[in-house]
Amino acid sequence: MAATVSRQERSSAVTEMPDELRADVRLLGGLLGQVIAEYGGDDLLADVERLRKAVIGARRREVSVDEITAMVAEWPIDRAVQIARAFTCYFHLANLAEEHFRIRTLRVRDTGEEPLPESIAQAVQELGGEKVAELVEGLRLHPVLTAHPTEARRRAVVTAIQRISGQLTTYNSSDRGAAERAETRRRLVEEIDLLWRTSQLRSTKLDPLDEVRTAMAAFDETIFRVVPLVYRSLDAALGGGDGTRKPMARAFIRYGSWIGGDRDGNPNVTAKVTRDAVLIQAEHVLIALENATLRIGRSLTLTAGYTPASRELRTALAGAVNDHPDLVSEMATRSPQEPHRQWLMFVAARIGATRQRGLDMAYRSPEQLLNDLRIAQTSLVEAGANRQAYGELQHLIWQVETFGFHLAELEVRQHSQVHADVLAELEAGRTSERTEEVLATIRTIAWIQERFGVTACSRYVVSFTRSADDIAAVYALAGHALGGRAPQLDVVPLFESGADLAAAPAVLSGMLKIPGIQARLAADRRLEVMLGYSDSAKELGPAAATLKLYEAQEALTAWSDEHGVPLTLFHGRGGALGRGGGPANRAVLAQAPGSVGGRFKVTEQGEVIFARYGHDAIARRHMEQVTSAVLLTSTPSIGTRTAEAAGRFRGVAEQVASASEKAYRLLTEAPGFPEWFSLVSPLEEIGSLRLGSRPARRGLGAPRSLDDLRAIPWVFAWAQTRVNLPGWYGLGSGLDAVISESGLDELRAAYREWPLFASLLDNVEMSLAKTDRDIAARYLALGARDDFVEQVLTEYDLTRRLVLEVTGHTRLLEDRRVLSRAVQLRDPYVDALSHLQLRALSTLRADDNLSEEERERLSTLLLLSVNGVAAGLQNTG
């Protein structure tokens, strides 16, 4: 029987909606309706309402899918386009309302009586301050922003939504009078009207530097401000840090970026792009540091009579007067008898000179800036002004320690085969354009290190590492590029396929013989290894890939212990569940024992960046959750419990993995499957969305095999079909194999006791909840392969049934009320866009006689619906 959301389930979800959330959804939805009517007349709004009510009726089995198909087919394409725009805008506003409700909920729960669940304070309470203080010394959280095209929204749309968010916050403020609320409501309508009139589709393709600037928005708007607040949370939990003593917390977060550095399969990322990317990052961080220093300096109106300067500060000021008499004299005139203020204003001027390359005043390194800031801090402490020393000034010091002058370490990535081909050319005495580009990239790394320091760009990730020779190749190329002046390189192997993951320890053993690695270990006894979640999941299926990655972590941890070489595991996780996505803190807690060791490095991609860093409160909550999980996972007691569970359920896991992989490969390796996938999904059209600078596939034309297709469009396209196949396919067969042999008990015990297995099933359950069987069947039918359709739907029914049996739930997401409500309330509106998309896709697939104009208009409808479904599911790849 087809899996559906019953009338009772939907009614329950509506009943569960809190009053504040319902009020915001109704307010924003009503204002959008007003804007639509003003733009296209009451008849346009009426058509939107007809479709809205019809899809809700279909969920209740009161309206047939055929009736909706007929309704959508009768509209002219231009009208269908406007209706698709309406539902897409609705999702943007609904997402915004939920974000506001989440923030309000966090604030309500934060009573101060007990720590928030999954917060740093709760981790300290559970582990004890002494244990956490030990862990803090080696603690490192290392998020790496990547430019994979998983953010379907234009930056202009994101900015419009942020303005609406600001107005909604003002509108809901309890201290506003009637006139102020009326004005705010008018501004809300104005901003929603602007969102409606802003194109949802990009007119030009992004280039890599556009992607760099897009990521900078997250830094400018949240990351820079929020990071010191996370440190403050840790400090407060460790000892009641109220800004009157030297903090116990240290700056443990470092950001990385692949944006402008990842050239694997992206010819648009050149050596010049990498150089420009670092300069853009530097511009943003230096502006932020200069502004913060100016703000703090202006506030330090501490008269020398009450807060005298230390001898060190007086000496530093005298040196500044000697070197720059006019500038410092002007500051002294504006701020007489305020030495700390004068000094901070002078420091701000030096940061500005650093940004503008004013060589006579510029700082040569962040360490010089930190020294000057600590001169002020020490002086304030000596004068008894501890609150000023360890307040905002401490935040600034933490920001410099975290971001330096480069903001995030730019990491370079390239495919191992490219290096092999280039080395072969060089050894044959030939140089092609590609060879020159690879050598230019290494020279650019050297230039970045000279300008900004080694930490600004030293990691070089090698995709599809198969042997130690792939790592040695990078050091050989560095020698060709610069000889004895080669930059310091931390070459990082990336293991992606099942076979490569299994071979990882042997590759590391081979790496120990490479002189470049030996020199690196002599300086810093630590290596980094990257594990690829996307390609392993595409190759093996979600269940087998999850277990294969866990086994790789275990094997690498054992290798580390045996060789006495500490490892940092770098997790290449995507935003979608089919690419290793899901709640980040749960992912940390599910890692193999000993594999974290106080350090967690992970990619953050596409829509995940703006979902996690779009608002200060949510960004802080995300960072605290991950930090809490890293602290908990790094303790022996939790590691022991996890190891015992892994040992007990090893046989069950291997049985699930084997059967699930067999089922997955039976489908995806079947003759004709890649061509069928291209027909049943908007795969070809997704490239027209201009999501990013990177090509969607490694070759041209329809994919001949899944190897030709990148993991991101693979997941994105399946999400559009409402199948979400990469997030669940094969698990049902895996669970069935165990149940057929030994029953449910062991699986249920594994779900209760083993964090990895619980995380796998929870993520699959979430993916299933975002799947719609009825609509999926309509997409699958477009490929004219009944055998594939039956295979997919049979596995879906099996997986859904057995996941519920193992978890003990009566419906999907039964124990995750907030997420369940969000999915169920969005589903009908996503259905509307899916019906519009199906109309466009089926016509484009079936009618070869379309005129150029008709094809263009249908493509516009298709792409608008793709954008809207992505906004509705909040899961684009």
C-alpha positions in Angstrom: 0.0 0.0 0.0 1.3 3.5 -0.9 2.8 5.3 2.1 1.0 8.5 2.8 0.5 11.1 5.5 -3.0 10.5 6.8 -5.6 13.2 7.5 -5.1 12.5 11.2 -1.3 12.9 11.0 -1.6 16.2 9.2 -4.3 17.5 11.6 -2.1 16.5 14.5 0.8 18.5 13.0 -1.4 21.6 12.5 -2.6 21.2 16.1 0.9 21.0 17.3 2.0 24.2 15.6 2.7 26.7 18.4 0.7 29.9 18.5 3.7 32.2 17.8 4.8 30.1 14.8 1.3 29.9 13.4 0.9 33.7 13.8 4.1 34.4 11.9 3.2 31.9 9.1 -0.2 33.5 8.7 1.1 37.0 8.8 3.8 36.4 6.2 1.5 34.2 4.0 -1.3 36.8 4.2 1.1 39.6 3.2 2.4 37.5 0.3 -1.1 36.9 -0.9 -1.7 40.7 -0.8 1.4 41.3 -2.9 0.4 38.6 -5.4 -3.1 40.1 -5.8 -1.6 43.5 -6.3 0.8 42.2 -8.9 -1.4 39.8 -10.9 -5.0 40.4 -9.8 -7.3 38.5 -7.6 -7.6 35.8 -10.3 -3.9 34.9 -9.9 -4.3 34.6 -6.2 -7.4 32.5 -6.7 -5.4 30.1 -8.9 -2.7 29.8 -6.3 -5.4 29.1 -3.7 -7.1 26.5 -6.0 -3.8 24.5 -6.3 -3.0 24.9 -2.6 -6.4 23.5 -1.5 -6.2 20.7 -4.1 -2.9 19.4 -2.9 -4.0 19.5 0.7 -7.1 17.6 -0.4 -5.0 15.1 -2.2 -3.1 14.5 1.1 -6.4 13.7 2.7 -7.5 11.5 -0.2 -10.3 14.0 -1.0 -8.8 15.0 -4.4 -7.2 12.7 -6.9 -3.7 13.2 -8.3 -5.2 13.0 -11.8 -7.5 16.0 -11.0 -4.5 18.1 -10.0 -2.6 17.0 -13.1 -5.6 18.2 -15.2 -5.8 21.5 -13.3 -2.1 22.3 -13.8 -2.3 21.3 -17.5 -5.1 23.8 -18.2 -3.0 26.8 -17.2 -1.0 28.7 -19.8 2.7 28.3 -19.1 3.1 32.0 -18.1 0.4 31.5 -15.5 2.0 28.3 -14.2 5.3 30.2 -13.9 3.6 32.8 -11.7 2.1 30.1 -9.5 5.5 28.4 -9.1 6.9 31.8 -8.1 4.2 32.2 -5.5 4.9 28.8 -3.8 8.6 29.4 -3.9 8.2 32.7 -2.1 5.9 31.1 0.4 8.6 28.6 1.3 11.2 31.3 1.8 8.8 33.0 4.2 7.8 29.8 6.0 11.5 28.9 6.5 12.0 32.3 7.9 9.1 32.0 10.3 10.5 28.7 11.6 13.9 30.2 12.0 12.4 32.9 14.2 10.5 30.4 16.2 13.6 28.3 16.7 15.5 31.4 18.0 12.6 32.3 20.4 12.5 28.7 21.7 16.3 28.7 22.4 15.9 31.9 24.4 12.9 30.6 26.3 14.7 27.4 27.2 17.8 29.3 28.3 16.5 30.0 31.8 20.0 29.8 33.5 18.7 27.2 36.0 20.0 24.2 34.0 22.3 24.1 30.9 20.7 23.8 27.5 20.8 20.3 26.1 23.8 19.7 23.8 25.5 23.0 25.0 29.1 23.5 26.1 27.8 24.1 29.7 26.0 20.7 29.7 29.2 18.9 28.5 31.2 20.6 31.3 28.5 19.6 33.8 28.6 16.0 32.6 32.3 15.6 32.4 33.5 17.9 35.1 35.4 21.1 34.8 38.8 19.5 35.5 38.4 16.9 32.7 37.3 19.6 30.2 40.1 21.9 31.2 42.5 19.1 30.2 40.7 18.6 26.9 40.7 22.3 26.1 44.5 22.3 25.6 44.2 20.1 22.5 40.7 21.1 21.5 40.3 22.1 17.8 37.1 22.6 15.8 37.9 23.1 12.1 34.9 23.8 9.8 35.9 24.1 6.1 33.5 26.1 3.8 33.2 24.7 0.3 31.6 26.0 -2.9 29.8 22.9 -4.0 26.6 24.1 -5.7 24.1 23.1 -3.1 22.7 26.6 -2.4 19.9 27.1 -4.9 19.0 30.6 -3.8 20.5 33.7 -5.4 22.4 36.0 -3.1 19.9 38.7 -3.9 17.1 36.4 -2.7 19.0 35.6 0.5 19.5 39.4 1.2 15.8 40.1 0.6 14.9 37.4 3.1 17.3 38.8 5.7 15.7 42.2 5.4 12.2 40.6 5.9 13.7 38.9 8.9 14.8 42.1 10.4 11.3 43.7 9.9 9.6 40.6 11.4 11.8 40.8 14.5 10.8 44.5 14.9 7.1 43.7 14.3 7.1 41.1 17.0 8.8 43.2 19.6 6.5 43.7 22.6 7.6 47.2 23.3 6.3 48.7 20.0 3.3 51.1 19.9 0.5 50.9 17.4 2.0 53.5 15.1 5.4 51.7 15.1 3.7 48.3 14.4 1.7 49.8 11.5 4.9 51.3 10.0 6.7 48.0 10.4 3.9 46.1 8.8 4.1 48.5 5.8 7.8 47.8 5.6 7.2 44.1 5.7 4.8 44.3 2.8 7.4 46.5 0.9 10.1 43.9 1.5 7.9 40.9 0.5 6.9 42.8 -2.6 10.6 43.2 -3.4 11.2 39.5 -2.8 8.3 38.7 -5.2 9.7 40.9 -7.9 13.2 39.6 -7.5 14.1 36.8 -10.0 14.6 33.5 -8.3 16.9 32.3 -11.1 20.4 33.5 -11.9 20.9 35.1 -15.3 24.6 34.4 -15.4 26.7 31.5 -14.1 28.7 32.1 -10.9 32.5 32.2 -11.3 34.7 31.0 -8.4 35.3 34.6 -7.0 31.5 35.1 -6.9 31.4 32.1 -4.7 34.1 33.5 -2.5 32.2 36.7 -2.0 29.0 34.8 -1.3 30.8 32.9 1.5 32.2 36.2 2.9 28.6 37.2 3.7 28.4 34.5 6.3 31.7 35.7 7.8 30.7 39.4 7.8 27.2 38.9 9.2 27.7 36.2 11.8 30.9 34.1 12.1 33.2 37.0 13.1 30.9 38.1 15.9 29.8 34.7 17.1 33.1 32.9 17.5 34.2 34.8 20.6 30.8 34.2 22.2 31.4 30.5 21.9 34.8 30.9 23.6 33.0 32.9 26.3 30.5 30.1 26.8 33.3 27.6 27.4 35.1 30.0 29.8 31.9 30.6 31.8 31.3 26.9 32.1 34.8 26.2 33.2 34.9 28.7 36.0 32.1 31.3 36.0 34.1 33.6 33.8 32.4 37.0 34.2 35.2 39.0 32.5 37.1 39.7 35.7 40.0 37.2 35.3 42.2 35.8 32.6 40.0 33.4 30.6 40.6 29.6 30.8 39.2 29.1 27.3 41.5 29.4 24.4 40.7 30.1 20.7 40.1 26.5 19.5 38.2 27.2 16.3 39.9 27.6 12.9 38.1 28.0 9.7 39.2 26.6 6.3 37.9 27.2 2.8 38.0 25.3 -0.5 36.3 28.2 -2.3 38.8 29.4 -4.9 41.2 26.6 -4.0 39.3 23.4 -5.1 40.3 22.8 -8.7 39.4 19.1 -8.9 37.2 19.0 -12.0 36.8 22.7 -12.1 38.9 24.4 -14.8 37.5 27.8 -13.7 39.7 27.7 -10.6 43.1 28.9 -11.7 46.3 30.0 -9.8 45.1 33.6 -10.3 41.7 32.8 -8.8 43.4 31.2 -5.8 45.6 34.3 -5.3 42.5 36.6 -5.6 40.5 34.5 -3.2 43.0 34.9 -0.4 43.1 38.7 -1.1 39.3 38.9 -0.9 39.4 37.0 2.4 42.1 39.2 3.8 40.2 42.3 2.8 37.1 41.2 4.7 38.9 40.1 7.9 41.1 43.2 8.0 38.1 45.4 7.6 36.3 43.5 10.4 39.4 43.7 12.7 39.9 47.4 12.0 36.2 48.2 12.7 36.2 46.1 15.9 39.4 47.8 17.1 38.0 51.3 16.4 34.8 50.5 18.2 36.6 49.2 21.3 39.1 52.0 21.2 36.5 54.7 21.1 34.7 53.1 24.1 37.9 53.1 26.3 37.4 56.6 27.6 39.4 55.7 30.7 41.1 58.7 32.1 44.8 58.3 33.2 43.9 59.6 36.6 41.7 56.6 37.4 43.3 54.0 35.0 47.0 54.8 34.5 48.9 53.3 31.6 51.6 50.7 32.4 55.2 51.5 31.7 55.1 49.2 28.7 52.1 51.0 27.2 53.7 54.4 27.8 56.9 53.2 26.1 54.8 51.9 23.2 53.0 55.2 22.8 56.2 57.1 22.9 57.5 54.9 20.1 54.4 55.6 18.1 54.8 59.3 18.6 58.4 59.1 17.4 57.5 57.1 14.3 54.2 58.8 13.4 54.1 62.2 15.3 51.3 63.8 13.3 48.9 60.8 13.6 49.5 60.2 17.3 49.4 63.9 18.1 46.0 64.2 16.5 44.8 61.2 18.5 46.2 62.7 21.7 44.4 66.0 21.0 41.1 64.1 20.5 41.6 61.9 23.5 43.6 63.8 26.1 44.6 61.8 29.2 43.1 58.6 27.7 46.2 56.5 26.9 44.4 53.2 26.3 42.0 54.9 23.9 44.9 56.5 22.1 46.7 53.2 21.8 43.8 51.3 20.4 43.0 54.0 17.9 46.7 53.8 16.8 46.4 50.0 16.5 43.3 50.4 14.3 45.2 52.8 12.1 47.9 50.2 11.7 45.4 47.5 10.8 44.0 49.9 8.1 47.5 50.4 6.8 48.0 46.6 6.7 44.9 46.4 4.5 46.0 49.2 2.3 49.6 47.9 2.1 51.0 51.0 3.8 54.4 49.6 4.4 55.6 52.2 7.0 52.7 51.3 9.4 51.5 47.9 8.3 51.7 44.9 10.6 53.9 42.1 9.2 52.0 39.4 11.0 48.9 38.8 13.2 51.4 38.0 16.0 52.6 41.7 15.9 49.0 42.8 16.3 48.3 40.4 19.1 51.4 41.7 20.9 50.0 45.3 20.7 46.6 44.2 21.9 48.2 42.4 24.9 50.1 45.5 25.8 46.8 47.2 26.3 45.3 44.3 28.1 48.2 43.9 30.5 48.1 47.6 31.2 44.4 47.5 32.0 45.0 44.6 34.4 47.8 46.4 36.2 45.5 49.4 36.6 42.8 47.2 38.1 40.5 47.5 35.1 40.0 43.8 34.7 36.5 44.0 33.2 37.9 46.2 30.4 40.9 43.9 29.9 38.9 40.7 29.7 35.7 42.0 28.1 35.4 43.2 24.5 39.2 43.5 24.2 39.5 39.8 24.9 36.9 39.1 22.2 39.1 41.0 19.8 42.2 39.0 20.8 40.3 35.8 20.3 39.2 37.0 16.8 42.8 37.7 15.8 43.9 34.3 17.1 41.1 32.6 15.2 41.1 34.4 11.9 44.6 36.0 11.6 45.0 38.2 8.5 43.7 35.6 6.1 40.3 34.7 7.7 40.4 31.0 6.7 43.1 28.7 5.5 42.6 28.3 1.8 43.1 24.6 0.9 44.0 23.5 -2.6 42.5 20.3 -4.0 43.4 18.4 -7.2 42.8 15.0 -8.6 45.7 12.4 -8.3 45.5 11.6 -12.0 46.2 15.2 -13.0 49.4 15.1 -10.9 50.4 11.8 -12.5 49.8 13.2 -16.0 51.7 16.4 -15.3 54.7 14.6 -13.9 54.8 12.3 -16.9 54.8 15.4 -19.2 57.7 17.0 -17.2 59.7 13.8 -17.2 59.2 13.6 -21.0 60.4 17.2 -21.4 57.0 18.5 -22.4 54.8 21.2 -20.9 51.2 21.7 -21.7 48.8 24.5 -20.5 47.6 22.2 -17.8 51.1 21.5 -16.6 51.9 25.2 -16.4 48.7 25.8 -14.4 49.6 23.1 -11.9 53.1 24.6 -11.4 51.6 28.1 -11.2 49.3 26.9 -8.4 52.3 25.7 -6.3 54.0 29.0 -6.9 50.9 30.8 -5.8 50.9 28.8 -2.5 54.4 30.0 -2.0 53.4 33.6 -2.6 50.5 33.3 -0.2 52.7 31.9 2.5 55.2 34.7 2.0 52.5 37.3 2.2 50.2 35.9 4.9 52.2 33.1 6.6 52.2 29.4 6.3 48.9 28.9 8.0 47.1 30.9 5.3 47.6 28.1 2.7 49.6 24.9 3.2 47.1 22.0 2.9 47.0 20.3 -0.5 44.3 17.7 -0.7 44.7 14.9 -3.3 41.4 13.5 -4.6 41.2 9.7 -5.3 44.4 8.9 -3.5 45.2 5.3 -4.3 48.8 5.0 -3.1 51.6 6.9 -1.4 52.9 7.7 -4.9 50.0 10.0 -5.3 51.2 12.0 -2.3 54.8 11.9 -3.3 53.8 13.4 -6.7 52.8 16.7 -5.1 56.2 17.1 -3.4 57.9 16.3 -6.7 55.8 18.9 -8.5 56.7 21.4 -5.8 60.4 20.7 -6.6 59.7 21.3 -10.3 57.9 24.5 -9.6 60.3 26.2 -7.2 63.2 23.8 -6.5 64.7 24.5 -3.1 62.3 27.4 -2.5 59.2 25.2 -2.5 56.4 26.1 0.0 55.7 24.2 3.1 53.0 21.7 2.1 50.7 19.5 4.2 49.6 17.0 1.6 46.4 15.4 2.6 45.2 12.1 1.1 41.5 11.9 0.3 40.0 8.4 0.3 36.6 8.1 -1.4 35.8 4.7 -2.8 35.2 1.6 -0.7 38.4 0.1 -1.9 40.4 3.2 -1.2 39.0 3.5 2.3 40.0 -0.1 3.0 43.5 0.6 1.7 44.0 3.8 3.7 46.2 2.5 6.5 48.6 0.9 4.0 48.8 4.2 2.1 49.7 6.0 5.3 52.5 3.5 6.0 53.9 4.2 2.5 53.6 8.0 3.2 56.0 7.7 6.1 58.8 6.9 3.6 58.3 10.2 1.8 60.9 12.8 2.7 58.4 15.6 2.7 56.2 13.7 5.1 59.1 12.9 7.3 60.1 16.6 7.5 56.5 17.5 8.3 56.3 14.9 11.1 59.6 16.2 12.5 58.1 19.6 12.9 54.6 18.6 14.0 53.9 15.0 14.8 50.5 14.9 13.2 49.1 13.9 9.9 45.7 14.7 8.3 43.5 12.2 6.4 40.3 13.1 4.6 37.4 10.7 4.2 35.0 11.3 1.4 31.3 10.7 2.3 29.7 11.7 -1.1 31.4 9.4 -3.5 31.5 6.4 -1.1 27.7 6.8 -0.6 27.1 7.1 -4.4 29.2 4.0 -5.0 28.0 1.8 -2.1 24.6 3.2 -1.0 24.0 5.0 2.3 24.0 2.0 4.7 27.1 0.3 3.4 29.0 3.6 3.0 28.2 4.6 6.6 29.6 1.3 8.0 32.6 1.3 5.6 33.5 4.8 6.8 33.3 3.7 10.4 35.5 0.8 9.7 38.0 3.1 8.0 38.0 5.3 11.1 38.7 2.3 13.4 41.5 1.1 11.2 43.1 4.6 11.0 42.9 5.0 14.7 44.6 1.7 15.2 47.3 2.7 12.7 47.8 5.9 14.6 48.3 4.1 17.9 50.6 1.5 16.3 52.9 4.1 14.6 52.7 6.8 17.3 51.5 9.3 14.7 48.5 11.4 15.8 45.9 11.8 13.1 43.3 14.4 12.3 40.4 12.9 10.4 38.9 15.4 8.0 35.2 14.5 7.2 34.1 15.4 3.7 30.4 15.5 4.5 27.7 17.1 2.3 24.5 18.9 3.3 22.1 16.2 2.1 21.5 12.8 3.9 22.8 11.0 0.8 26.1 12.7 1.1 26.9 12.2 4.8 24.6 15.0 6.0 22.4 15.2 9.0 22.8 16.8 12.4 26.5 17.6 12.9 26.6 16.9 16.7 25.0 13.5 16.2 27.6 12.7 13.5 30.4 13.6 15.9 29.0 11.3 18.7 28.7 8.4 16.2 32.4 8.5 15.3 34.7 5.5 16.0 36.3 5.5 19.5 39.6 7.4 19.6 39.1 8.9 16.1 38.2 12.4 17.3 40.7 13.0 20.1 39.5 16.5 20.7 39.8 17.5 17.1 37.0 17.6 14.5 37.4 18.9 11.0 34.5 18.8 8.6 33.2 20.4 5.4 30.2 22.7 5.4 28.6 23.1 2.1 26.0 25.1 0.1 22.7 25.7 1.9 24.3 24.3 5.1 26.4 27.4 5.4 23.5 29.8 5.4 21.3 27.4 7.4 23.9 27.3 10.2 25.4 30.8 9.9 22.4 32.9 8.8 21.6 34.2 12.2 23.8 34.8 15.3 21.7 32.7 17.7 21.5 29.7 15.4 25.2 30.0 14.5 26.2 30.0 18.2 23.9 27.1 18.9 25.4 25.1 16.1 29.0 25.8 17.2 28.1 24.9 20.8 26.4 21.6 19.8 29.5 20.5 17.8 31.9 21.6 20.5 29.9 19.8 23.1 29.9 16.6 21.1 33.6 16.8 20.4 34.3 17.1 24.2 32.0 14.2 25.0 33.3 11.9 22.3 36.9 12.6 23.3 36.5 11.1 26.7 37.5 7.4 27.4 34.3 6.5 29.2 32.1 7.4 26.2 34.7 5.8 23.8 34.5 2.6 25.8 30.7 2.4 25.7 30.8 3.0 21.9 33.6 0.4 21.4 31.6 -2.2 23.4 28.5 -1.6 21.3 30.5 -1.7 18.1 32.0 -5.0 19.1 28.7 -6.5 20.1 26.9 -5.6 16.9 29.7 -6.0 14.4 28.2 -9.1 12.8 24.8 -7.4 12.5 26.4 -4.4 10.9 28.3 -6.4 8.4 25.2 -8.3 7.4 23.3 -5.1 6.9 26.1 -3.6 4.9 26.6 -6.6 2.6 22.9 -7.0 1.8 22.2 -3.3 1.4 25.2 -2.8 -0.9 24.1 -5.8 -3.0 20.6 -4.3 -3.5 22.0 -0.9 -4.2 24.4 -2.1 -6.9 21.7 -4.4 -8.4 19.9 -1.2 -9.2 22.5 1.4 -10.0 24.8 -0.9 -12.0 22.0 -2.3 -14.1 22.2 -1.7 -17.9 20.4 1.4 -18.9 20.1 2.8 -15.3 22.1 6.1 -16.0 20.1 6.9 -19.0 16.8 6.1 -17.2 17.9 8.4 -14.3 18.5 11.2 -16.8 14.9 10.8 -18.1 13.1 10.6 -14.8 14.8 13.6 -13.1 15.6 17.2 -14.1 19.3 16.2 -14.1 20.1 17.8 -17.4 18.2 21.0 -16.6 19.8 21.5 -13.2 23.0 22.7 -15.0 20.9 25.6 -16.2 20.3 26.8 -12.7 23.8 28.2 -12.6 24.3 27.0 -9.1 28.1 27.2 -9.1 31.2 27.4 -11.1 31.9 23.7 -11.0 30.6 21.5 -13.9 28.0 18.9 -12.8 29.8 16.0 -14.4 33.3 15.0 -15.3 32.5 14.6 -19.0 30.1 15.9 -21.6 26.7 14.4 -22.6 24.4 12.1 -20.7 26.3 10.1 -18.1 27.3 6.6 -19.3 27.8 5.5 -15.7 27.5 7.0 -12.2 31.2 7.5 -12.3 30.6 10.3 -14.8 28.3 12.1 -12.5 29.3 14.1 -9.4 27.6 13.2 -6.1 26.0 16.6 -5.7 23.8 16.7 -8.8 23.1 13.0 -8.2 21.5 13.8 -4.8 20.0 17.1 -5.9 18.1 15.5 -8.8 16.8 12.6 -6.7 15.5 15.1 -4.2 13.6 16.9 -6.9 11.8 13.7 -7.9 10.6 13.2 -4.3 12.3 9.8 -4.3 15.4 10.9 -2.2 16.9 7.5 -3.2 20.6 8.2 -2.1 19.4 8.8 1.4 17.8 5.3 2.0 18.0 2.9 -0.8 19.3 -0.6 0.1 18.8 -0.3 3.9 15.5 -2.2 3.8 17.2 -5.2 2.1 20.0 -5.0 4.7 17.6 -5.0 7.6 15.5 -7.7 6.0 18.6 -10.0 5.7 19.2 -9.8 9.5 15.5 -10.1 10.5 15.1 -13.2 8.2 18.0 -14.9 10.0 17.8 -13.7 13.6 14.7 -11.5 14.1 14.3 -7.9 15.2 15.8 -8.0 18.7 19.5 -7.5 17.8 18.6 -4.6 15.4 16.5 -2.9 18.1 19.3 -3.3 20.6 21.8 -1.9 18.1 19.5 1.1 17.6 19.3 1.7 21.3 23.0 1.2 22.2 25.2 2.0 19.2 25.3 5.7 18.3 26.4 4.9 14.7 23.5 2.6 14.0 21.0 5.0 15.6 22.4 7.9 13.5 22.1 5.8 10.3 18.5 4.9 11.0 17.5 8.4 12.2 19.0 9.9 9.0 17.3 7.3 6.8 14.0 8.0 8.6 14.4 11.7 7.9 15.0 11.0 4.2 12.0 8.7 4.0 9.9 11.4 5.6 10.8 13.8 2.8 9.9 11.2 0.2 6.5 11.1 -1.4 5.6 7.7 -3.0 2.7 8.8 -5.2 4.5 11.8 -6.7 7.8 9.8 -7.0 6.0 7.1 -9.0 4.9 9.7 -11.6 8.5 10.8 -12.0 9.8 7.3 -12.3 7.2 6.5 -15.0 8.8 9.1 -17.3 11.7 6.7 -18.0 9.5 3.9 -19.5 11.3 1.2 -17.4 8.7 -0.6 -15.3 11.3 -2.9 -13.9 13.3 0.0 -12.4 10.1 1.5 -11.1 9.0 -1.7 -9.3 12.5 -2.2 -7.9 12.6 1.3 -6.4 9.1 1.3 -5.0 9.4 -2.2 -3.6 12.7 -1.2 -1.8 11.0 2.0 -0.5 8.1 0.1 1.0 10.4 -2.5 2.6 12.8 0.2 4.0 9.9 2.3 5.4 8.2 -0.7 7.1 11.4 -2.1 8.6 12.8 1.2 9.8 9.5 1.8 11.7 9.7 -1.8 13.1 13.3 -1.4 14.3 12.9 2.1 15.8 9.5 1.1 17.3 7.9 4.2 15.8 4.3 4.1 14.6 5.0 6.8 12.0 8.1 8.5 10.6 9.8 11.1 12.8 7.5 10.2 15.7 10.1 11.2 18.3 11.2 14.3 16.5 8.2 16.5 16.8 9.7 19.8 15.5 11.1 18.2 12.3 8.0 16.1 11.8 5.8 19.2 12.0 8.0 21.0 9.5 8.0 18.2 7.0 4.3 17.5 7.2 3.2 21.1 6.9 5.5 21.7 3.9 4.6 18.5 2.0 1.4 19.8 0.4 3.1 22.9 -0.9 6.1 21.0 -2.2 3.5 18.8 -3.9 2.2 21.8 -5.8 5.6 22.6 -7.1 6.2 19.0 -8.0 3.0 18.9 -10.1 4.1 22.0 -11.9 7.6 20.5 -12.4 6.1 17.3 -13.7 4.1 19.2 -16.3 7.2 20.9 -17.6 9.4 17.8 -17.4 7.0 15.4 -19.0 6.3 17.8 -21.9 10.0 18.5 -22.5 10.7 14.7 -22.5 7.7 13.7 -24.7 7.3 16.4 -27.3 10.1 16.7 -29.9 8.1 19.3 -31.9 8.2 22.1 -29.4 9.2 25.5 -30.8 12.3 27.2 -29.4 10.0 29.7 -27.5 7.9 26.9 -26.0 10.9 25.0 -24.9 12.4 28.1 -23.3 9.2 28.9 -21.3 8.8 25.3 -20.2 12.4 25.3 -19.0 11.8 28.5 -17.0 8.8 26.8 -15.3 10.9 23.7 -14.6 13.8 25.6 -13.2 11.5 27.8 -11.0 9.9 24.6 -9.6 13.4 23.1 -9.0 14.3 26.2 -7.0 11.0 26.1 -5.1 11.3 22.4 -4.2 14.8 23.0 -2.9 13.5 25.8 -0.7 10.6 23.6 0.5 12.6 20.5 1.3 15.6 22.5 2.5 17.7 19.8 1.1 19.2 20.4 -2.3 22.3 18.3 -2.3 
